[in-house]
Amino acid sequence: MKRRLILRDSLTFLSLLLVTVVLFLITLFLFRSFASHRQELAQRWSARGQTSLNAGNPDQAIVALRTALLYAPGRRDCELLLAQALGDAGHTDESYNYYLGLWETEPGSGLINRNLARLAAKKNDTQTAVNYYRASIYGTWEGDGTVRRREVRLELSRYLLAQHNLSSARTELLIAGGNAPDDTAIALTLAPLLEQANAPRDALTYYQKALAQDPKNQTALEATARLEYESGHFEDAHRMMEQAIREHKSDASNQEPITPSEKEMLENSTRILAIAPLKKLPNDERVARILKARDLAKRRFDTCNTQLSTAGSTSSPLQDLRKKWTSKEVTLTRPDLLNDPTKQDATMLLVFDTEIQTAKICGTLTGDDALLLLLAQTPNALEP
């Protein structure tokens, strides 16, 4: 009897154990099935959010991504997409605060810091934007960090330019260039930005780097010619512009005509090289050009002086200049100038003063007078 009771209890226990195991397995299966379904729904809504965001519909993306986070709370990629969607939809403060929450758990993220910088810029918080940009540059990036950091530094440079902080923008651009490989596209990105930063010599360096990689690059040739022209290096400008025009004409795919400014630059540089008394010229030729320039400036002075007299001006603004035209520089002859560089420079100073002052008083100059004025405005134009 006792043995029968033990056997019955054992069978009951085993039955209960078997039922428990079966129920556990059923529950585990249902739980895993539910969890898998939640993950599937989260993925589906996340994909919808990404698609809406890519299509330029951030409001739809917000709904989809919030739904995805209901199924998968704390999912990092969905949170980043939602923060982006909020910003794209114009919810700047909400997006900023959302990114701040993400930043607290990952303050070294280059992506999060960059997006915080952009939002701070939208909020007109300049210093905060700059701080986040710098944190992004030195932060961690997935993928090619070197390229990402350069892109962020260029973005910071553009932002500083927009804030008229030219000195800081130039510094960032030069750092970006120093860390970049020799590449035509990078050089042609940096050069125009350096021009905007009021650093024409640095810009010229990068245009020249582009030409070292691609000697026929039309953009670099034209920009180099223009910068050399503006800095008074007319010989280099003439050579580069001639090359640019040759490449322009030889490119069958380029149907654009030569611009008037390019044509004018070439014509002016050609004429300047023909009349400028450059110091590298033989002495007798330089003196001959100085005398021609003096005659031209004297005619300009006389014309302007007559114009003022006709207008009935009682106190001529050319009074000081009139005194200079009665000085000994006006009567110096060719022999006087040939062996005296000091007198040559004094004569050219009178020519330049005349062109500058008459341009202010008697209107726009034309012809060779205008070119002499251009020489006067670029102090190193007569240097070798």
C-alpha positions in Angstrom: 0.0 0.0 0.0 2.8 2.4 0.9 4.6 1.5 -2.3 1.5 2.3 -4.3 1.2 5.7 -2.7 4.8 6.5 -3.4 4.4 5.5 -7.1 1.2 7.6 -7.5 2.9 10.7 -5.9 5.9 10.2 -8.2 3.7 10.0 -11.3 1.8 13.1 -10.1 5.0 15.0 -9.6 6.4 14.0 -13.0 3.1 15.0 -14.6 3.2 18.4 -13.0 6.8 18.8 -13.9 6.1 17.9 -17.5 3.2 20.3 -17.6 5.4 23.1 -16.1 8.1 22.4 -18.6 5.6 22.5 -21.5 4.0 25.7 -20.2 7.5 27.3 -19.8 8.4 26.3 -23.4 5.1 27.7 -24.7 5.6 30.9 -22.7 9.2 31.2 -23.9 8.2 30.7 -27.5 5.4 33.2 -27.2 7.7 35.8 -25.5 10.4 35.3 -28.2 7.9 35.5 -30.9 6.5 38.7 -29.4 9.9 40.2 -28.9 10.9 39.3 -32.5 7.6 40.8 -33.7 8.4 44.0 -31.8 11.9 44.2 -33.3 10.4 43.6 -36.7 7.9 46.4 -36.2 10.6 48.7 -34.9 12.7 48.0 -37.9 9.8 48.5 -40.2 8.8 51.9 -38.7 12.5 52.9 -38.6 12.8 52.2 -42.3 9.7 54.3 -42.9 11.2 57.1 -40.9 14.5 57.0 -42.9 12.6 56.9 -46.2 10.5 59.9 -45.2 13.5 61.8 -44.0 15.4 61.1 -47.3 12.3 62.2 -49.2 12.2 65.5 -47.4 9.2 64.8 -45.2 10.5 65.2 -41.7 7.1 65.5 -40.1 6.2 62.0 -41.4 9.6 60.8 -40.3 9.0 62.0 -36.7 5.7 60.0 -36.4 7.4 56.9 -37.8 10.5 57.1 -35.7 8.6 57.7 -32.5 6.5 54.7 -33.3 9.7 52.7 -33.8 11.0 53.8 -30.4 7.8 52.6 -28.8 8.6 49.1 -30.0 12.4 49.4 -29.3 13.0 52.0 -26.6 16.6 53.3 -26.4 17.5 52.2 -29.9 20.4 54.5 -30.8 20.0 54.7 -34.5 16.3 55.6 -34.2 17.1 58.2 -31.6 19.7 59.9 -33.8 17.3 59.8 -36.8 14.5 61.3 -34.6 16.7 64.1 -33.4 17.6 64.8 -37.1 14.0 64.8 -38.2 13.0 67.2 -35.4 15.7 69.6 -36.6 14.7 69.2 -40.3 11.1 69.9 -39.4 12.0 73.2 -37.8 11.7 72.1 -34.2 15.1 73.5 -33.4 14.8 73.7 -29.6 13.3 70.2 -29.3 16.0 68.7 -31.6 18.7 70.5 -29.7 17.5 69.2 -26.4 17.2 65.7 -27.8 20.7 65.8 -29.1 21.9 67.1 -25.7 20.4 64.0 -24.1 22.3 61.8 -26.5 25.4 63.8 -26.0 25.4 63.1 -22.2 25.8 59.4 -22.9 28.3 60.0 -25.7 30.0 63.4 -25.4 32.9 62.4 -27.7 30.7 61.6 -30.7 31.8 63.6 -33.7 28.3 63.3 -35.3 26.4 64.5 -32.3 28.7 67.4 -31.7 28.5 68.5 -35.4 24.7 68.4 -35.3 24.6 70.3 -32.0 26.9 72.9 -33.7 24.5 73.3 -36.6 21.5 73.7 -34.3 23.4 76.2 -32.1 24.2 78.2 -35.3 20.5 78.2 -36.1 19.8 79.6 -32.6 22.4 82.3 -33.3 24.6 81.1 -30.4 27.9 81.6 -32.1 30.4 80.7 -29.5 28.5 77.5 -28.6 28.3 76.6 -32.2 32.1 77.0 -32.6 32.7 75.0 -29.4 30.6 72.1 -30.7 32.3 72.3 -34.1 35.7 72.0 -32.5 34.5 69.1 -30.3 33.2 67.4 -33.5 36.6 67.8 -35.2 38.4 66.1 -32.4 35.6 63.6 -31.7 35.2 60.0 -32.8 33.8 59.1 -36.1 32.7 55.8 -37.7 34.3 55.2 -41.1 37.0 57.5 -42.5 37.6 59.9 -39.6 40.2 61.9 -41.4 37.8 62.9 -44.2 34.9 63.5 -41.7 37.1 65.8 -39.6 38.2 67.8 -42.7 34.6 68.2 -43.8 33.6 69.5 -40.4 36.6 71.9 -40.3 35.5 73.2 -43.7 32.0 73.6 -42.4 33.3 75.5 -39.4 35.4 77.7 -41.8 32.3 78.6 -43.8 30.4 79.4 -40.6 33.2 81.7 -39.4 33.2 83.4 -42.8 29.5 84.0 -42.5 30.1 85.5 -39.1 32.8 87.8 -40.7 35.5 86.2 -38.5 38.0 86.1 -41.3 41.1 85.5 -39.3 39.8 82.4 -37.5 38.4 81.2 -40.8 41.7 81.5 -42.5 43.4 79.6 -39.7 40.9 76.7 -39.9 41.3 76.6 -43.7 45.1 76.4 -43.5 44.9 73.6 -40.9 42.5 71.7 -43.2 44.9 72.2 -46.1 47.9 71.2 -44.1 46.2 67.9 -43.2 44.9 67.2 -46.7 46.5 65.2 -49.5 47.6 66.9 -52.7 44.3 66.7 -54.5 42.9 69.1 -57.2 39.4 69.0 -55.8 40.5 69.8 -52.3 42.8 72.6 -53.5 39.9 74.1 -55.5 37.7 73.9 -52.5 40.1 75.7 -50.2 41.3 78.4 -52.6 38.0 80.3 -53.0 37.3 80.1 -49.3 40.7 81.6 -48.6 39.8 84.4 -51.0 36.7 85.0 -49.0 38.9 85.0 -45.8 40.8 87.9 -47.4 43.9 85.7 -47.8 44.6 86.1 -51.6 48.3 84.9 -51.3 47.2 81.7 -49.5 44.4 81.2 -52.1 47.0 81.6 -54.9 49.1 78.9 -53.3 46.2 76.4 -53.5 45.3 77.4 -57.0 48.9 76.7 -57.9 48.7 73.4 -56.1 45.7 72.5 -58.3 47.7 73.5 -61.4 50.6 71.3 -60.3 48.1 68.3 -60.3 46.1 69.5 -63.3 48.0 72.0 -65.5 45.1 72.6 -67.8 42.5 73.2 -65.2 40.5 76.1 -66.5 39.2 77.3 -63.1 42.7 77.3 -61.5 44.2 79.1 -64.5 41.7 81.9 -64.6 41.8 82.4 -60.8 45.6 82.4 -60.7 45.6 85.0 -63.5 43.1 87.2 -61.7 44.9 87.0 -58.4 48.3 87.8 -60.0 46.6 90.7 -61.8 45.1 92.1 -58.6 48.4 91.9 -56.8 50.2 93.8 -59.5 52.1 90.8 -61.0 51.1 91.7 -64.5 53.7 89.6 -66.3 52.5 86.4 -64.5 48.9 87.4 -64.9 49.4 87.9 -68.7 51.1 84.5 -69.0 48.4 82.7 -67.0 45.5 84.4 -68.8 47.0 83.6 -72.2 47.3 79.9 -71.1 43.7 80.0 -69.8 42.3 81.4 -73.0 44.3 78.8 -75.1 42.9 76.0 -73.0 39.4 77.5 -73.2 39.6 77.6 -77.0 41.0 74.1 -77.3 38.2 72.6 -75.1 35.6 71.5 -77.6 33.1 70.8 -74.9 33.3 74.4 -73.5 30.8 76.4 -75.5 31.0 79.4 -73.1 32.6 82.5 -74.7 35.6 84.3 -73.1 34.2 86.7 -70.5 34.6 90.5 -71.0 36.6 90.6 -67.7 39.0 88.0 -68.9 39.5 89.8 -72.3 40.0 93.1 -70.5 42.5 91.5 -68.1 44.6 90.1 -71.0 44.5 93.4 -73.0 45.4 95.5 -69.9 48.2 93.3 -68.8 49.6 93.3 -72.4 49.5 97.1 -72.6 50.9 97.5 -69.1 53.9 95.3 -70.0 54.4 97.6 -73.0 54.4 100.9 -71.0 55.4 100.1 -67.4 59.0 101.3 -66.6 59.8 98.0 -64.8 63.1 98.0 -62.9 64.3 94.8 -64.6 64.3 96.6 -68.0 67.6 97.9 -69.5 68.2 101.4 -68.1 67.8 103.3 -71.4 64.5 101.6 -72.1 63.2 102.2 -68.6 64.1 105.9 -68.8 62.3 106.2 -72.2 59.2 104.7 -70.6 59.4 107.1 -67.6 59.6 110.1 -69.9 56.5 108.9 -71.8 54.6 108.3 -68.5 55.6 111.8 -67.4 54.3 113.4 -70.6 51.1 111.5 -70.3 50.6 112.5 -66.7 51.3 116.1 -67.5 48.6 116.1 -70.2 46.2 114.6 -67.7 47.1 117.3 -65.1 46.6 120.1 -67.6 43.3 118.7 -68.8 42.0 118.4 -65.2 43.3 121.8 -64.3 41.6 123.4 -67.2 38.4 121.5 -66.3 38.5 123.0 -62.8 39.2 126.5 -64.1 36.3 126.3 -66.5 34.1 125.3 -63.6 35.1 128.5 -61.8 36.6 126.9 -58.7 38.1 129.5 -56.5 40.3 127.2 -54.4 41.7 124.5 -56.6 42.2 121.1 -55.0 45.1 120.6 -57.4 47.1 123.4 -55.7 49.6 121.0 -54.1 49.9 119.0 -57.3 50.5 122.2 -59.3 53.5 123.0 -57.1 54.9 119.6 -57.8 54.6 120.2 -61.5 56.8 123.2 -61.1 59.5 121.2 -59.4 62.8 120.0 -60.9 61.4 116.5 -61.7 59.4 118.1 -64.5 62.5 119.4 -66.3 64.8 116.4 -65.8 66.2 115.3 -69.2 67.1 111.8 -70.4 70.8 112.2 -69.5 69.7 113.4 -66.0 67.7 110.2 -65.5 69.9 107.6 -67.1 72.4 107.2 -64.3 70.3 108.2 -61.3 67.7 105.7 -60.0 66.7 108.1 -57.3 65.6 110.7 -59.9 63.8 108.0 -61.9 61.8 107.0 -58.8 61.0 110.6 -57.9 59.6 111.2 -61.5 57.5 108.1 -61.3 56.2 109.2 -57.9 55.0 112.5 -59.5 53.3 110.5 -62.3 51.5 108.2 -59.8 50.4 111.2 -57.5 49.0 112.9 -60.6 47.0 109.9 -61.7 45.7 109.2 -58.3 44.6 112.8 -57.5 43.1 113.6 -60.8 41.1 110.4 -60.7 39.5 111.6 -57.5 38.9 115.1 -58.7 38.2 114.9 -62.4 36.5 111.6 -62.8 37.4 108.2 -64.3 40.6 107.7 -66.2 40.7 106.0 -69.5 43.4 104.5 -71.8 47.0 104.5 -70.6 46.1 107.0 -67.8 43.9 104.3 -66.3 46.7 101.7 -66.6 49.2 104.1 -64.9 46.6 104.5 -62.1 46.5 100.8 -61.8 50.3 100.7 -61.5 50.1 103.5 -58.9 47.6 101.5 -56.8 49.9 98.4 -56.8 53.1 99.5 -55.1 55.2 96.5 -56.2 54.1 96.6 -59.8 57.3 98.1 -61.0 59.5 95.6 -59.2 61.3 92.8 -61.1 
